[in-house]
Amino acid sequence: MAEYELKHKRIHTLQINETSSGKTLHVEFALLDRYIENLTDYELCLFERDTEHYLTIETKEVSTEESFTILSGQLVLDGYLDSFKAHTFWDLYLRIHKEEHEDPKLVRIKANNEDIRLHSFFVSDYMFIPYRTKKGNVSFKIAAPEIFGRMEHVDLKENGELTFSGYSVVPPGITTANKTLVISSTETEEEVILPLPSEDREDLRELFQNTALSFTESGFHGSVDLKELFQDGTNTYFKFFVEYTNVINGEEVKIRSHRLPFFPRNPETEFQSVFIQSNGRKLLARVKPTKKSRFLSIRVFQYNALKETVRKAKNFLVRVKRGRTVKRAYKLAFTFLGKLPAKKKQVVFESFLGKQFSCNPRAIYEYMLENHPEYDMYWSIDPRSAAVFEGKGLKTINRFSIPWLFKMARSKYWVSNSRLPIWIPKPSHTTYLQTWHGTPLKRLAADMDEVHMPGTNTAKYKKNFLLESSRWDYLISPNRYSSEIFARAFGFEKDMIESGYPRNDFLHNSNNAETMNSLKERLELPLDKKVILYAPTWRDNEFYAKGKYKFNLKLELDKMQEELGDEYIVLLRMHYLIAENLDITPFAGFAYDVSHHTDISELYLISDLLITDYSSVFFDYANLGRPMIFYVYDIENYRDTLRGFYFDFEAQAPGPLVKTTEDVIRHIQHPDPASQANFDAFYQKFCYLEDGEASKRVVEKVFKTK
C-alpha cells in the first residue's frame, strides 16, 4: 500500500479482499487524538443515499502514530448484496457520540489520492464501485460496468506541445486493442481522436490486489499540439476521454470512459500556465483539475492583459460575496428593509427552490395574472435554471441577489411550494403562503421516527422544519386526509386552506380535445394513437447493462411495441440520470422521451393511461378518472420502505399491481373491471375537492380580493 500523509478523517487504506467469509471491505482512517478523546462512542456506517437504510461497520482502534489514532473497519459484503442492488448509492460516514444522551452526529470520511475505484468487484451484471465524490468523500455505488481512467502526468511546453500519460482500466469482456484518446472542446462539436500507445502497469497490479480488473496494457502516453486545436478568437476548454473500439456479436461498438480526472504524481504540476506564440498571436494555455470533480481541464485563449485583470477582479468579488461576513450583512440588510412599509400589491413566487415554473405557485400566479392584474408579481429563480423561465413574459429576480433582497423584504406576499432558508427573517408585514407540493405518501417531518440525512440528526432536522413551518401563515391542503397529516407532521396551527390543489385546476379546465391535440402537436406526437405515460419513481436499479452498455428499462419496450404499437405510443417520463443514458432509437415512432418536459400536468392530460409504481403522480392523475397500472416488479425490495407510508399502498392502490411486462400488456389489452375496484373509494378520499376552482378559493382566502 502506498504511503500517504496522515490527515484527520481521511482514509489511509481502502481495500476489498477475498477472505474465508467472502468479499470483505477493509477501511483504515485517521482521527486526531484530541478529537477522539471527546467521543463516548463511534462507528463507521454505510448510509443509503435516498432512504433511511444503513449498515454498521465494526470499528476499532488499531494503532497510534504521531498525534493520530488509526481506526479500522471491516464489513463482509456478501451478506448485503441484495441491499446493494436495491439501493445504488452508499455513503461512508463516521457516526459519533459526544454526550451519552445526545443524538449521534454523522461526519464524512475523506478519500486519499488513490484511485479507489480500482477496488471494484462484480455482482452479477453490475459492479460494486468505491469512488471519490465531488467533495472528496468516500462513497460506493452499484452501476453498469464502466471504464476507469485517470491522467497522472501533463506537461505544457512553450512550443504548444502537451505531453501526457495516465491509465485506463476496463472490465472483463472489453478488448483493450484500438484504444484512443478523445479530446472535445467547448467551441466545436468536432472531436480530436488520437491513438494511445499502451503499456503494462505493474505498479497498479501491486497496489490493487484481489481486484476484478486487469492492468495489462492499461497505461497510456502521448502528445498533442495545442496550437492546432485552438479556435481563433475563442476561449476554449478541452476535455479528455479514453475510448475503446470493442467487437460485440461481430459489430464494432465504441465504449467511452467518463471524463478523465487529473491527479498528478507530482502535485507541483497540478496547475500549469504557459504563454505560446502562434502566428503572431500570444496565447495562454492553462492546466488544472476542476474544482469539485478534479477533471482535467485545459484552457487556451488569446491573452489580453486588461480582460485578465477584469476576470480576476470578478472572481475575487464572487468569493467575497459568498463569505460569512457578506451573509451576515445581507441578513442585517434584510431585517432592516423588512421594517419598512410593505408593498401591499407585491407578490414573490418560488417553485422548488427557484428551479421550476411549475406546481401550485404557477397555478396561483396564472389565475391572478388573468383575474387580478393589479398585483405586481415576481418569480424568485435560481440563476442556473434561468433558461426555464425565458420566453414566458415573467418578471424574474435571482435568488439572494440585491434586487431579490429588496423585493422579498418589501413584499406583502410570499408564495412557495418548498421551504425557504431558515436564516431569512420573515418581516411582520409579510403573509407567507406555503402551497406544499403533494399528497403525502411517506412520513413527513415530525412523523419520522429517525432521520439519517447527511449533516443533520433527528432532533436538529425536526427542530429546523418546525421552525420553518411556524413562519407559514397559510398552508394549502388537497383533502381532509392531508390536512390531518400536515397539522401533526408540520406542527401547523394557523390557517389550513383545504381547497384541493391549484395545480390540478388545469386537469379539469383544459380536459378537452382541442387542448389535448394542441399539446400533442407541440410535442410532435401522432394524433391518431392512444397515449401511455410511464412515470416511475427514481430508483438506480431501474436499468441494466447489456451488450452495448446502453441502459434498458425494466419495462420491455420491444414487447410493448410488438403488441401495442398499432394502437398506442408510450411517453417515458424518467429521472434525469436515466434519461441521460436512455437509448430509445430502436423504438422511434412508438416510444418518446419526455423526461425534460417541464409541466407534467400537460403529459397527464394527453395520456389515456398511466403506468407508475410508488410515485405520488397517481394522486394527481386520478383527477382525470382514467385507468392506472402499477408496475411494481421490485415490490419485495420496497416492503421495508412501504412501512413508512401513511396508508396500505398494496391494498388501496387505485389500479392493478403487476410485476411483468406481459401483465402490463394484458391489463392494457383486456382491462379487468375488478382491478379498478379501489378507484371510486380512492377518488372520494383524495380528489373529492378538485373541481377546477382551487386557485380561486386560495386567492380569495389569502389575497382578500373579493
N, C-alpha and C positions, 0 to 999 in steps of 0.2 A: 504494500500500500504506500502511495506517495505521501511524503510528509508535508503538512501544511501548518502554517502559523495558527496557534490556538486562538479562537475568538469566542466570546460569550454567546451562547445559544446557537452555535453553528456546528453542524455535523463534522466530525473528524473522519468517520468511516461509515459508509453505507454499502452493504452487500446483501445479495440474495443467494444463499448457499443451499446445496442439496445435502440434507442431513438424514439421519435414520428416521426422523419424524416427518420428513417431507421438505418442501421448499421453505426455507426459513429466512425471514427478514431480520438482519442484524444491523443495528444503528448504534454508533457511539458519537457523543457530542459533549461539549464543554460548557460548564457553568462556573462563573466566578465564585470563589469560596464565600465571599461576603454575601453573595446573593442566596446561595443555598442554605446558609446559616439561618436565614429569616423564614425558611419554609418549614411547616409542620409535616407536610406530605407532598409528594409529587409523583407523576406517572406520565408516560407517553401515551398518546391516543391517536387513532386514525378516525377522523370525522368525515362522514359522507357529506359532500358539499351542499346538497339540496334537501336533506332531510335531517331528522334528529338522531339518525343511526350512527353509532360509533363503536369502535373496538379498542379495548385496553391492551397496551403492550407492557409486558413485565419489564420493569425498570429497576436498575440497581447501580450503586457506585462500584467502579472497578479500579480506579487509581486516582492519584493526585499528581499534578505537575505544575510547577511554579505556583501561581495564585489561582489555579483552576482545579476543579473536580471533574473527572471524566466519568460520565454515566453511560450505561449500556442498556439497550432494549432489544428484546427478541420476541418475534411473533411467528408461529408456524402458519404459513399462508394456506396450506392445502385445505384446512377445515373451513375456510371462509370464501372459497372460490365462487359459490352461488351468490353470496352477498356482493362480491366484487362485480360479478357480471350484471347484477340487478342495478347497481349504483356505480356510475362510471368514475367520478372524481372523488378522491380521498385526500384530505389534507392532514399533515403531521403537526400535532400540537403537543406542547407540554402542559399538562393540567396541574396547576399548583394550588396549594392551600397555605395561606399565610396565617390565618387565625382558625382555631378549631371549629367555630360555629359560623364562619362566613362561607358564602357560596364559593366554589372553586373558580379560579380565573384561567383563561386559556392564552398561551403565548405561542407564537410560531417559532419553528426551528428553521434556521437558515441553511442553505446548501453551501458546500465548499465549491471550489472552482472546477472540480472534476465533472466530467460528463456522466452523471449518474444514470442517464437513460440506457447506458450500455450494460446495466444490470438487469435488463428486461428479460421476461420469460413468457412462454406461450401458454395460453389457456384455451384449448380448442382452436377456434378460428381467430381468437383475439390475442393481444399481447397485454401483459401486466407491466406498465411502464413507470418507473420512478422518473420524475423530472423536476427541473428548477422553474418556479413560477416567474412571472414578470417582476415580482418584488423580491426575488431571490430566495423564496421559501421552498421547502421540500413538499412535494405532492406526488400522488400516484394516480394513474388513470388506466382504465380498460379501453383499448382502442384497436382499430384495424392495424395490421402490420404496416409499419412505415419505415422510411429511411432516416437514419440519424446521421447528421453531418455537422462539421464544425470547422471554421477557419482558425488555424493556430499561428500562422505567420503571414504578415502582409508587410511589404516594403515598398515605399514610394521613392522613385528616383527623379532627379531633376530633368531627365530627358523624357519624362512622361511614362516610363515603363513601370508597371505594377507587377511585382513578383509575389507569389502566394503559395501556401501549402496548408494542408489540413487532412481531414479524413472523412469518409462516408461509409457507413456500415449498413448492410441490407439484411433483411430477414431471409431465412431459407426459402428457396424457390425462385429467387430473382437472380438472373445471370449477371455476373459482375463485369462482363465484357461490355464494350460500347458505352463507356462512361464519359459523360461530357459535363462541362461547366456551363450553366446558363446565366447570362448577365442581362438583366432587364433594367430599363430606366424609367423615370417619371415622365419623360418627354416624348416617348415614342412607343408604339405597340410592338415594334420590331425587337427581337432578342438576338443577342450575340451568343453563338454556340461555339465552345472551344473543346477540343479533345483533351482528356485528362490522363496523362501517364500515371500508372498505378504502381504501388509498392506495398509490400507486406509491412504490417505494424506489430512487430514482436513486443514492443513496449506496451501496447494496448492489451495484447494477449496475456502478458504477465500481470497487468494491473487489474483486468476484469476477468477473473477466472470464473468458471461454472456458469457462464452466460450462454444463452442460446444463439448468440451471434458469432459470425466468423470475421476475423480480421485479416484474412488473406486478400491481398490487393486492395485493402481499404484505404491506404494512404494515397494522396494525390499531390501534385505540384504543377505549377505552370506560370505563365506571364501573359500580360496584355498591355497594349499601348493605349493609354487613356486619351491621348490626343486624337486618336481615330474614333473614339467613342463619343467625344464631346460634340454636342449640337450647338452651332453658332448662336451666340446671344442668349443662351438659356442657362438656367440654374438647374443642373442635372444631378439627380441622386441615382446611384446604381445599387441594385440588389443582386444577391448571388444565390444560386441554387445548384444542386447536383442532380443530373438526370441520367437514367439508365434506359437502354432500349432492350426490353425483355421480349421473349417469344412465348406466347400463350396460345395453345391449340393451333400452331402454325401461323399465328398473326403477330406482327410486331406491335408492341404496346409501349408507350412512353410512360415511365414511372418517375415522378419527381419528388425530391425531398422538400421539406419545409424550408423556408428561408434560412440561410446559414448564419448561426450566431458567431461571434468573434470573441475568443478567449485566448489571447496571445501567450505563448510560452514565456516571453519576456514582457512583463507588464509595462515597461517603459515605452514599448512600441504601440501601446493601445491607442494613443492619439498621435497622429502624424499630420503635418501640414507642409506642402512643398509648392513653390512657385514654378510654373512650367512656361517656357517660351514657345509659342506655336504660331507661325505665320504672322509675326509682328504683334501678336496679342500676348497679354500677360494673364495666364490662367492660374487659379489657385485650386489645388486639389487637397482634400482633407479626408482622413480616415478616422473613424471612431465607431464604437459599438453604440447602438441606440440606447436611450436612457433606461427603458424598462426591460425590454426583451433581449437586449445585447445583440441584436442582429448586426452583421457587418454592414456599415453604411459608408459609401464613398461619394463625396460631393465634389463636383468640378464646375467652376463658374469663372466668368470673366471678371477679373478683380477690379474693383472701384473703391478707392480709399474712403470716399465720402459715404457711399452706401454701406460699407462695412461698419463705419463708425455709428451710423444711424441704427443698423441692425443690432449692434451690441448694446446700444442705449435702450432699445425696445426690450431686449431680453432682460436687461437689468431691472427695468420698470415692472416687468411681469413677475420677476422674483420678489421684488418689494411688495407688490400688490397681494401676493399670496402669503405673505408673512403674518405672524401673530399680531404684531403691532398694528398693521393695517386693519386686520379683522376686528380688533378691539375698537379702533377708531370708527370703523364702519358701524359697529353695533351702537356706539355712543351717538353717532350722527342719526341713526335710525330712531333711537329713543327720543332725541331732540325734535326731529321732524314730526314724529308721531304725536307730539304735544301741540302742534299747530292745528288749526281748524281743518276738519275733514272736507274733502271734495265729495259732496253728497251724491253726485250722479256718476261717480267714477268707480269702475269695477276692474279688478285684475283676475284673469282666469289662468289656471295652470292644470295641465293633464300629465300624469305620470312623470313628475319632476321636470316638466318642460320639454319632454321629448316627443310629445304627440299632440295633434289637433284632433281630439277624439273623446269618446265616452260621454259621461254625463255633463261635464263642463261644456263640451261642444254643443250638446243639445240645448242647454240653457242659453248659451250665447246666441245660437241661431234663432231661438224663439224670441229673445229680447231684441235682436237685430231687426226682426220683422215687425214686432209688436210694440217695442219701446225704444225707438231710435234716439230718444233724448238722452240715453245713457252713453257715457264715454267709456268704451271698453277696450282693454289691452290684454294681450297674451304674454305671459311670462314664459320665455323659451330658453332652453339650453342651446347656446350658440353652435354647438356641434351638430344639432339637429335642425339648423335654420332652414335647410332645403325643404323640410316637411311643410313649413308654413308659407313658403314662397308662392306667389301667384294666386292667393286666396283673398286678397284685399284686407288682410288683418293688420292691426296695429300691434307690433311686437316690441318687447323690451327684453334684453338679455339678462338672465338671472344674475344677481349680485353685481350688476353694473351700477354706475352712479345714477343713470335715469331710472333704473329699477328701484333703487333706494327711495327716490323721491315719489315714484308712483305708488309703491307699496305702502309707504309710511303715511301718505295723504289720502289713500283710497278709503271710501266708506265701506267697500265690499271686497272680500277675497272669496274666490270660488276655486276649490281644488278637489281632486279625487284621491290624493295621497298626502302623506304627511309633509309638512314644511319643517325646515331645520329648527330645533329647539332654541337655538341661540338668537333667533329673530324675535324681538319683542313685539307682541301684538298691541297696537295702540288701543286705548279705551274706546275710541270712536269707531273702530272697525268691526264690522259684522263678518264673521268667518263662517261661510257655508261649506261644510265638508260633505261632498256627494258620495264618497267611497266608490268602489268600483266592482262590486259583485255580490251576489247572494252567497253567504258563507257556506263553504263545504267543509273546510278543515278548521280546526280550532284556532281561535284568534286571541292574541294579547293575553289578558288576564286568565283566559280559559286554558292556556297552555300549561301543562304540568312542568315541563322543562324546556329551556331554550339553549340550544347548542350552537349559537351563532358566533363566528369569529369576532373577537374584540368586545364581547359583552358577556353577561351572565344572566340567569333567570331574573334575579331581583332588579338588576340595572335595566334590562330590556323592558320589563313591565312598568317600572317607575317612569322611564322616559316616554313610553307610549301613553300612559295615563296623564302625564304632564302635558303632552301634546293634545290629547282629546279634551282636556279641561279648557282649552282655548277655543274649542268649537262652540259656536252659538246655535247652529242648526246642523242636523245630520239627516241625510235622506235615507229612507229605508224602502225597499221594494215590496215588503209584505210584513205581516204580523210575525211570522217566523223569524225574519231577520231582525225586527225591532227588539225582540226579547234577547237575542244573542248580542246585538250591538250594545244594548244598555248595560248588560252584565260584563261583556268582554272588554268594552272600552271605558267602563265606569262612567257612562254618559248619562247625565241627569238633566240636561237642558231640553231644547225643543226638538223632538224627533218628528220629522216630516214623513209620515207613512203615505207615500204618494204613488208608488211604482217608480221605475227608473226612467228618467227623462230620455236616456239614450234609446229606449225601446219605443218611443213615440214614432220613430221612423218606420219601424216594422208594421205599425198599424196604419199610419197615414199614407205610406207610399206603396202599400201592397196592391199594386195594380199592374196590368200587362204593359202599359206604356212606360212606366218607370223601370220595370224589370228588363224590357227589351232594350231600353236606352243604356242601362248598365252593361248588358251583355255586349252590345255593340262597342261600347267604350273599352271593354276588356277583350274585344275581338274573339268572342265566343259564338258558336253556331246558335241560331235561333230555333232550329228545329229539333234540338236534342234536350232531353231532361238532364238536370244537373245534380250530381252528387258532390257534397262538400265533405272532405275528410279533414278534420281539425282535431288531432290528438293533443294530449298534454305532452310537455317536454320530457323525454327520457333518453338517456345516452345510448341504451342498447336497442334503440328502435331500428337501427340499421346494422348490416353485417358486411364483412369484407368478402368479396367474391371475385375471382378471376382478375379482372382489370382494375381492381381496387377502387371501384366506384361503389357508392353506398346505395343499397337497395332497401326499399321499405318492407316491413313485415307484411303489409297489405300487398298481395301479389298482383301487380297491375296487368301482367300478361294474361292471367286467368280472367281478370275482370274485363279486359278489353275483348277477349275472345267471346265471353258470354253476354256482355252488356253493351259492347261498342256500337251496335247498330242503333241503340235507343238512348244511350247515356254518354255523358262526358264526366270526368272527375276533376274537381278542383282540389289541389293539395295546399293546405294552409299549415305549414310546418314551422317549427322553431328555426331561427335564422342559421344556427350551426348545422342543422340538417339540410336546410335549403341551399346553403353554400356548396354542399357536396352531392347534391341531388342531380342525377342524370336521368331525365325522362325523355331523352331524344328518341328512343325506340317506340315511344307511345304518343308521338306527335299526332294531334287531332283528336286524341282521347283524353290524355292527362295534361293538365295545365298547372304550372306552379304559380300560385297567387300569395306566396308567403310574405311578400313585401307590399301587398295591398294594404293601405293604411287603415281603412274602415271596414272592419269585419262585418258590421251590420249590413253593408251592401252585398257581401257574399252570402249572408243568411238569406237575404231577400230573393236572390236569384236561384237559390238551391231548392230542389224538390225533396231532398233527403239529406240528413246529416249523419255521418259516421264519426263517432268520437269515442272517448273512453272515460277517464276520470276528470276530464277538463270541465270547468264550470260553464263552458259555452252552451251547454244544453239548457240551462236555466233561461237564457235569453231566446234561444231558438224555439223553445216551447211556445212562445207567444204566437208563432205562425201556425201552430196546430198541425205541423207536418211531421211525417214519421222520422224516427231516430233509431239508429242501430249502435250498440255499444260493443266495440271491438276490443275485448279485454283479454288478449292472448296471454298476458303475463299476470293475471289476477292473483295467482298464488303468491307471487313476489310482493304484491301490493297489500296483501291482507293485513300485515302489521301496520302499514301506514293507514289503512282504512279505519282502524280502530280509533284514529284521531279525528274521524269525521263526525259531524253532528247528527247524521241520520244513517240508517242502514241502506247504503247505496245498492247493494245486490238485491235487496228485497223491494226497493221503491223506485228503481230506475225506470223512466217512462219509455221503455223500449226493450227489445230483446238483448241479452248479453251473449255474445258469441266469441269463439276462440280461433276460428279458422277462416280463411278467405272463402272457402267453399260455402260455409254457413252464412257469411255476409251476402254472397251472391244469391243463395237460396231465399233469404229473407227479402231481398230486393225483388226477385222474380215472382215469389209466391208469399206475399205478406200474410202472416198468421195473426188474425184478429186477437187471439188470446195473448199474444206477446205485447199488445198495446193496452192491456187491461189496466195498467197503472196510470195511464196518461191523464185521464179525467181527474183523478184524485191529485195527481202531481200538479196539474194546471190550477186547480182550485186552491191549492196550498201556496203556490209560489207566483202565479201570474194573474191572480184574480183582480188586481188593481190596475193592470196595464190596459189602457183604452185609448192611447194616443194623446192624452192631455196631462201627462205627468209634469212636463216642463211648465205648463200654465199654472198648475197647482203650486209648484215650488216657487215660481217667480212671484205669484200673488201673495204667497205667505211671507217670503223673505224681503222682497223689494217694495212691498206696500204700494203696488201700482194700481189698485182698484180705484 
